[in-house]
């Protein structure tokens, strides 16, 4: 008997809720309902977009820095903090051990040396980063504005080729194919003539303002190094989240005179700034959820007060407080569901539109990129939907408690 009684109560509450939701002719409550749905839609939509934008932004910035400097750098273990590397001996057995690690996908020798570019009666201080034929050009090919990357097919020609940033090219009024002299302050003073083979624009000031890319053999000759002497190794890791694990494993096989740095340590300021974005996202999520909750509480209270007479009549006919509460909770859940549906369509639609068109632009000098990046993750969307539904539904219990304080006699007389 109890089973059939519960089914009957459920059917009764859902029937009344359906009549209120779909058959209501009261214009004021309809307006409030629409405002509540719009509030849920905007709240959930903004939450999804906030998470997508922050994740997309962090991913883009990380990929740019990782593409330039690698995930790990192995250099000599000394107190040298200058822009010029101390030399280490290229170790074939170490390279084999590194390449044998499942997390490591690239091992690339490099060396850096500061210098001064002189062109068109202007001077610009930069750091020459020397690489060789093993370098992974994937990142620079994406960042190229004109020209091409350095070709090592002809070793003699490669020594004269150089890549500069758009920032440096604009300051010195240079273009692809131009020649310039670069001076290296050492004893004795040395200079080299280079020809620009490519101009890149990473959007990262720390890269564009400071570095040019050339042949590792040039740095070796300038420093009077042997062919087996290099400044260090750049390592690519298969997954950014595994960088610390890879760093520990690399450290286990390094000789005592070498040490490794993660990209997070090399560019600590940028990565600390990216962590702060998570705090901003949390604040936005809380604020948007509060807006949605307040809208729903207001809508439910108005619907309850507007139907005080109906509540009194249902109580007089024997309906329990919980049965009547379920009527309004069903109604509120339907409104929440409609708001969430429109919120998902709104957010996902904007996300897809932005990813395909890059319609919303950014100032690259301030944000490291030219457009607003969005990374729509289905797990994030599902979690936000479930969290919003549960929290809003539970909070709706509070205003529904007002029903227990309504007296049938006073309610029937209420006008």
C-alpha positions as CSV (number, residue, x, y, z in Angstrom):
1,X,0.0,0.0,0.0
2,X,2.8,2.4,0.9
3,X,4.3,1.9,-2.6
4,X,1.1,2.9,-4.4
5,X,0.6,5.8,-2.0
6,X,4.1,7.2,-2.9
7,X,3.4,6.8,-6.6
8,X,0.1,8.6,-6.3
9,X,1.7,11.5,-4.4
10,X,4.5,11.7,-7.0
11,X,1.9,11.8,-9.8
12,X,-0.1,14.4,-8.0
13,X,2.9,16.7,-7.3
14,X,4.2,16.4,-10.9
15,X,0.7,17.0,-12.4
16,X,0.2,20.2,-10.4
17,X,3.8,21.3,-11.2
18,X,3.1,20.7,-14.9
19,X,-0.1,22.8,-14.8
20,X,1.8,25.7,-13.1
21,X,4.7,25.5,-15.5
22,X,2.9,25.1,-18.8
23,X,-0.7,26.3,-18.2
24,X,-0.1,29.4,-16.2
25,X,-1.8,32.6,-17.5
26,X,-0.3,35.0,-14.9
27,X,1.8,37.4,-16.8
28,X,3.9,38.6,-13.8
29,X,5.0,35.2,-12.8
30,X,5.8,34.4,-16.4
31,X,8.1,37.4,-16.5
32,X,9.8,36.3,-13.4
33,X,10.2,32.8,-14.7
34,X,11.8,34.1,-17.9
35,X,14.2,36.2,-15.9
36,X,15.2,33.2,-13.8
37,X,15.8,31.1,-16.9
38,X,17.9,33.8,-18.4
39,X,19.8,34.2,-15.2
40,X,20.6,30.4,-15.1
41,X,21.5,30.5,-18.8
42,X,24.0,33.4,-18.4
43,X,25.4,32.1,-15.2
44,X,26.2,28.6,-16.5
45,X,27.2,30.0,-19.9
46,X,29.7,32.4,-18.3
47,X,31.1,29.7,-16.1
48,X,31.7,27.3,-19.1
49,X,33.3,30.1,-21.1
50,X,35.4,31.3,-18.2
51,X,36.9,27.8,-17.7
52,X,37.3,27.3,-21.4
53,X,39.1,30.7,-21.9
54,X,41.4,30.3,-18.9
55,X,42.4,26.7,-19.9
56,X,42.8,27.8,-23.5
57,X,44.9,30.8,-22.5
58,X,47.2,28.7,-20.2
59,X,47.6,26.1,-22.9
60,X,48.6,28.6,-25.6
61,X,51.1,30.4,-23.4
62,X,52.6,27.1,-22.1
63,X,52.9,25.7,-25.6
64,X,54.7,28.8,-26.8
65,X,57.3,28.8,-24.0
66,X,57.7,25.0,-24.3
67,X,58.1,25.3,-28.0
68,X,61.0,27.8,-27.6
69,X,62.9,26.5,-24.6
70,X,61.9,22.9,-24.3
71,X,60.4,21.3,-21.2
72,X,63.7,20.6,-19.6
73,X,67.2,22.1,-20.0
74,X,70.4,20.3,-19.0
75,X,73.3,22.7,-18.3
76,X,76.6,22.7,-16.4
77,X,76.3,22.6,-12.6
78,X,78.0,25.9,-11.7
79,X,77.2,29.4,-10.5
80,X,76.9,30.9,-14.0
81,X,73.7,32.9,-14.3
82,X,74.7,34.9,-17.4
83,X,73.1,34.7,-20.8
84,X,76.1,32.7,-22.1
85,X,76.3,29.0,-21.3
86,X,79.3,27.3,-19.8
87,X,80.4,24.5,-22.0
88,X,79.8,20.8,-21.5
89,X,81.0,17.8,-23.4
90,X,78.4,16.1,-25.7
91,X,77.9,12.7,-24.1
92,X,76.7,10.0,-26.5
93,X,75.9,7.5,-23.7
94,X,73.9,10.2,-21.8
95,X,71.9,11.0,-24.9
96,X,71.1,7.3,-25.4
97,X,69.8,7.0,-21.8
98,X,67.7,10.1,-22.2
99,X,66.2,9.0,-25.5
100,X,65.4,5.6,-24.0
101,X,63.1,7.2,-21.4
102,X,59.4,6.9,-22.4
103,X,58.6,10.4,-21.3
104,X,61.4,12.1,-23.4
105,X,60.6,12.8,-27.0
106,X,63.4,15.2,-28.1
107,X,67.0,15.7,-27.0
108,X,68.5,18.8,-28.7
109,X,71.9,20.4,-28.1
110,X,72.1,24.2,-28.0
111,X,74.3,27.1,-26.8
112,X,73.7,30.8,-26.2
113,X,75.9,33.8,-26.6
114,X,74.9,37.5,-26.2
115,X,75.7,40.0,-28.9
116,X,74.9,43.3,-30.5
117,X,73.2,43.7,-33.9
118,X,74.2,46.7,-36.0
119,X,71.9,47.5,-38.9
120,X,70.7,50.8,-40.5
121,X,72.7,52.8,-38.0
122,X,70.9,51.3,-35.1
123,X,72.0,48.9,-32.4
124,X,70.1,46.1,-30.6
125,X,71.3,43.8,-27.9
126,X,70.2,40.2,-28.3
127,X,71.1,36.6,-27.4
128,X,72.1,34.3,-30.2
129,X,70.7,30.8,-29.6
130,X,72.6,28.2,-31.5
131,X,70.9,25.0,-32.6
132,X,71.8,22.2,-35.0
133,X,70.1,19.8,-37.4
134,X,68.5,17.8,-34.5
135,X,66.4,20.8,-33.5
136,X,62.6,20.5,-33.6
137,X,61.3,23.3,-35.7
138,X,57.6,22.6,-35.2
139,X,57.1,25.7,-33.0
140,X,59.0,28.1,-35.1
141,X,57.3,27.0,-38.3
142,X,53.9,27.9,-36.7
143,X,55.3,31.2,-35.5
144,X,57.0,32.2,-38.8
145,X,55.6,35.4,-40.4
146,X,57.9,35.3,-43.4
147,X,60.9,33.4,-44.8
148,X,61.9,29.9,-43.6
149,X,63.7,28.2,-40.8
150,X,67.4,27.5,-41.0
151,X,68.4,24.8,-43.4
152,X,71.3,22.5,-42.4
153,X,71.5,20.8,-45.8
154,X,74.5,23.1,-46.6
155,X,76.6,23.4,-43.5
156,X,78.5,26.4,-44.8
157,X,75.3,28.3,-45.7
158,X,73.7,27.4,-42.4
159,X,76.5,29.3,-40.6
160,X,75.4,32.6,-42.2
161,X,71.6,32.1,-41.8
162,X,69.8,33.6,-38.8
163,X,66.1,34.0,-37.7
164,X,65.0,37.2,-35.9
165,X,61.8,38.2,-34.3
166,X,59.2,40.6,-35.7
167,X,60.0,42.9,-32.7
168,X,63.7,43.1,-33.7
169,X,63.0,43.4,-37.4
170,X,60.7,46.4,-36.8
171,X,63.2,48.1,-34.5
172,X,66.1,47.7,-36.9
173,X,64.0,48.1,-40.1
174,X,65.0,44.7,-41.4
175,X,63.3,42.1,-43.7
176,X,63.9,38.6,-44.9
177,X,67.0,38.5,-47.2
178,X,68.7,41.5,-45.5
179,X,72.3,41.2,-44.2
180,X,73.6,42.7,-40.9
181,X,76.7,42.5,-38.7
182,X,76.5,41.1,-35.2
183,X,79.2,42.0,-32.7
184,X,80.3,39.7,-29.8
185,X,81.9,41.5,-26.9
186,X,84.9,39.3,-25.9
187,X,88.7,39.4,-26.1
188,X,89.3,40.0,-28.9
189,X,86.1,41.6,-30.2
190,X,84.5,39.5,-32.9
191,X,81.9,40.2,-35.5
192,X,79.9,38.0,-37.9
193,X,77.8,38.7,-40.9
194,X,74.4,37.1,-41.1
195,X,71.6,36.9,-43.6
196,X,68.0,36.8,-42.4
197,X,66.3,33.6,-43.5
198,X,63.1,34.0,-41.4
199,X,61.1,36.4,-39.2
200,X,59.0,34.9,-36.4
201,X,56.5,36.3,-33.9
202,X,55.9,34.2,-30.9
203,X,54.0,36.8,-28.9
204,X,56.2,36.1,-25.9
205,X,58.2,39.3,-25.0
206,X,60.8,37.3,-23.1
207,X,61.6,35.5,-26.4
208,X,60.9,38.1,-29.1
209,X,62.8,40.9,-27.4
210,X,65.9,38.9,-26.4
211,X,66.6,36.0,-28.8
212,X,67.7,35.4,-32.4
213,X,68.2,31.8,-33.7
214,X,71.4,30.7,-35.5
215,X,73.7,27.8,-36.1
216,X,75.3,26.1,-33.0
217,X,78.6,25.9,-35.0
218,X,78.8,29.7,-35.0
219,X,78.7,29.8,-31.2
220,X,81.3,27.0,-31.0
221,X,83.7,28.9,-33.2
222,X,83.2,32.2,-31.4
223,X,84.0,30.5,-28.1
224,X,86.9,28.5,-29.5
225,X,85.1,25.3,-28.5
226,X,85.7,21.9,-30.0
227,X,82.9,20.3,-32.1
228,X,81.9,18.1,-29.1
229,X,81.4,21.1,-26.8
230,X,77.9,22.5,-26.4
231,X,76.0,24.8,-24.0
232,X,73.5,22.2,-22.9
233,X,70.5,20.1,-24.0
234,X,66.9,20.9,-24.5
235,X,64.5,18.0,-23.8
236,X,60.9,17.7,-24.9
237,X,58.5,15.8,-22.6
238,X,55.5,14.0,-24.0
239,X,53.1,15.6,-21.5
240,X,53.4,18.9,-19.6
241,X,51.8,17.3,-16.5
242,X,54.7,14.8,-16.5
243,X,57.5,17.3,-16.5
244,X,58.3,17.0,-12.8
245,X,58.4,13.2,-13.1
246,X,60.6,13.4,-16.1
247,X,62.9,15.9,-14.3
248,X,63.4,13.5,-11.4
249,X,64.2,10.6,-13.8
250,X,66.6,12.7,-15.8
251,X,68.3,13.8,-12.6
252,X,68.9,10.2,-11.7
253,X,71.1,9.6,-14.8
254,X,72.9,12.9,-14.9
255,X,76.6,13.1,-14.0
256,X,77.5,15.2,-11.0
257,X,78.7,18.2,-13.1
258,X,75.3,18.6,-14.8
259,X,71.9,19.8,-13.6
260,X,68.4,20.1,-15.1
261,X,65.8,22.9,-15.0
262,X,62.1,22.6,-15.8
263,X,60.5,25.2,-18.1
264,X,58.5,26.3,-15.0
265,X,61.7,27.2,-13.2
266,X,63.3,28.9,-16.2
267,X,60.2,31.1,-16.7
268,X,58.9,31.2,-13.1
269,X,57.3,34.6,-13.4
270,X,55.0,33.6,-16.3
271,X,54.0,30.3,-14.8
272,X,53.2,31.9,-11.4
273,X,51.1,34.4,-13.3
274,X,49.3,31.6,-15.0
275,X,48.5,30.0,-11.6
276,X,46.9,33.2,-10.5
277,X,44.4,32.9,-13.4
278,X,42.9,29.8,-11.6
279,X,42.0,32.1,-8.6
280,X,40.2,34.5,-11.0
281,X,38.3,31.6,-12.5
282,X,37.2,30.4,-9.1
283,X,35.9,33.9,-8.2
284,X,33.9,34.1,-11.4
285,X,32.4,30.6,-10.9
286,X,31.3,31.5,-7.4
287,X,29.8,34.9,-8.4
288,X,27.9,33.4,-11.4
289,X,26.6,30.6,-9.3
290,X,25.4,33.1,-6.7
291,X,23.6,35.1,-9.4
292,X,21.9,32.0,-10.6
293,X,20.9,30.9,-7.1
294,X,19.5,34.4,-6.2
295,X,17.5,34.5,-9.4
296,X,16.0,31.1,-8.7
297,X,15.2,31.9,-5.0
298,X,13.5,35.1,-6.0
299,X,11.5,33.4,-8.7
300,X,10.4,30.5,-6.4
301,X,9.4,32.9,-3.6
302,X,7.3,35.0,-6.0
303,X,5.6,31.9,-7.4
304,X,4.8,30.6,-3.9
305,X,3.5,34.0,-2.8
306,X,1.4,34.4,-5.9
307,X,-0.2,31.0,-5.4
308,X,-0.8,31.3,-1.6
309,X,-4.6,30.6,-2.2
310,X,-3.8,27.4,-4.1
311,X,-1.5,26.3,-1.4
312,X,-4.2,26.9,1.3
313,X,-6.8,24.9,-0.8
314,X,-4.4,22.0,-1.3
315,X,-3.7,21.9,2.4
316,X,-7.5,22.0,3.2
317,X,-7.9,19.0,0.8
318,X,-5.4,17.1,2.8
319,X,-2.1,17.6,0.9
320,X,1.0,17.5,3.1
321,X,3.6,20.3,3.3
322,X,6.2,18.0,1.6
323,X,3.8,17.2,-1.3
324,X,3.1,20.9,-1.9
325,X,6.9,21.6,-1.6
326,X,7.5,19.0,-4.3
327,X,5.1,20.8,-6.6
328,X,7.3,23.9,-6.5
329,X,10.6,22.0,-6.4
330,X,9.6,20.2,-9.6
331,X,8.6,23.5,-11.1
332,X,12.0,25.0,-10.1
333,X,13.9,22.0,-11.4
334,X,12.3,22.4,-14.8
335,X,13.2,26.1,-14.9
336,X,16.8,25.2,-13.9
337,X,16.9,22.6,-16.6
338,X,15.7,25.0,-19.2
339,X,18.2,27.6,-18.1
340,X,21.0,25.0,-18.2
341,X,20.0,23.8,-21.7
342,X,20.1,27.4,-23.1
343,X,23.3,28.1,-21.1
344,X,25.1,25.1,-22.7
345,X,23.9,26.1,-26.2
346,X,25.0,29.6,-25.6
347,X,28.5,28.8,-24.3
348,X,29.3,25.9,-26.7
349,X,28.1,27.9,-29.6
350,X,30.3,30.9,-28.8
351,X,33.2,28.5,-28.1
352,X,32.9,26.7,-31.5
353,X,32.4,30.1,-33.3
354,X,35.5,31.6,-31.7
355,X,37.7,28.5,-32.3
356,X,36.8,28.6,-36.0
357,X,36.9,32.3,-36.7
358,X,39.1,33.9,-33.9
359,X,36.5,36.7,-34.0
360,X,37.3,38.1,-30.5
361,X,40.8,39.7,-30.7
362,X,43.5,40.4,-28.0
363,X,46.4,42.8,-27.8
364,X,49.3,40.4,-28.3
365,X,51.8,42.8,-26.5
366,X,49.7,42.4,-23.3
367,X,48.2,38.9,-23.6
368,X,50.9,37.0,-25.7
369,X,48.4,36.1,-28.4
370,X,46.2,37.8,-31.0
371,X,42.8,36.2,-30.2
372,X,40.9,34.8,-27.3
373,X,41.7,31.1,-27.0
374,X,39.0,28.6,-25.9
375,X,39.5,25.1,-24.9
376,X,36.1,23.4,-24.5
377,X,36.5,20.2,-22.4
378,X,33.5,18.0,-22.2
379,X,34.4,16.8,-18.7
380,X,34.5,20.4,-17.5
381,X,31.1,21.1,-19.1
382,X,29.5,18.0,-17.5
383,X,31.0,18.8,-14.1
384,X,29.7,22.4,-14.2
385,X,26.3,21.2,-15.3
386,X,26.0,18.6,-12.5
387,X,27.3,21.0,-9.9
388,X,25.0,23.8,-10.9
389,X,21.9,21.4,-11.0
390,X,22.7,19.9,-7.6
391,X,23.5,23.2,-5.8
392,X,20.6,25.1,-7.2
393,X,18.1,22.3,-6.5
394,X,19.3,21.9,-2.9
395,X,19.2,25.6,-2.3
396,X,15.6,25.6,-3.6
397,X,14.6,23.7,-0.4
398,X,15.2,26.9,1.6
399,X,12.5,29.1,0.0
400,X,10.1,26.1,-0.3
401,X,10.1,25.9,3.5
402,X,7.8,29.0,3.4
403,X,5.0,26.7,2.5
404,X,5.1,25.1,5.9
405,X,4.2,28.5,7.5
406,X,1.2,29.1,5.3
407,X,-2.1,28.6,7.2
408,X,-5.0,27.1,5.1
409,X,-7.6,29.4,6.6
410,X,-5.6,32.6,6.1
411,X,-4.4,31.4,2.7
412,X,-7.9,30.8,1.3
413,X,-8.9,34.3,2.5
414,X,-5.7,35.8,0.9
415,X,-6.2,38.1,-2.0
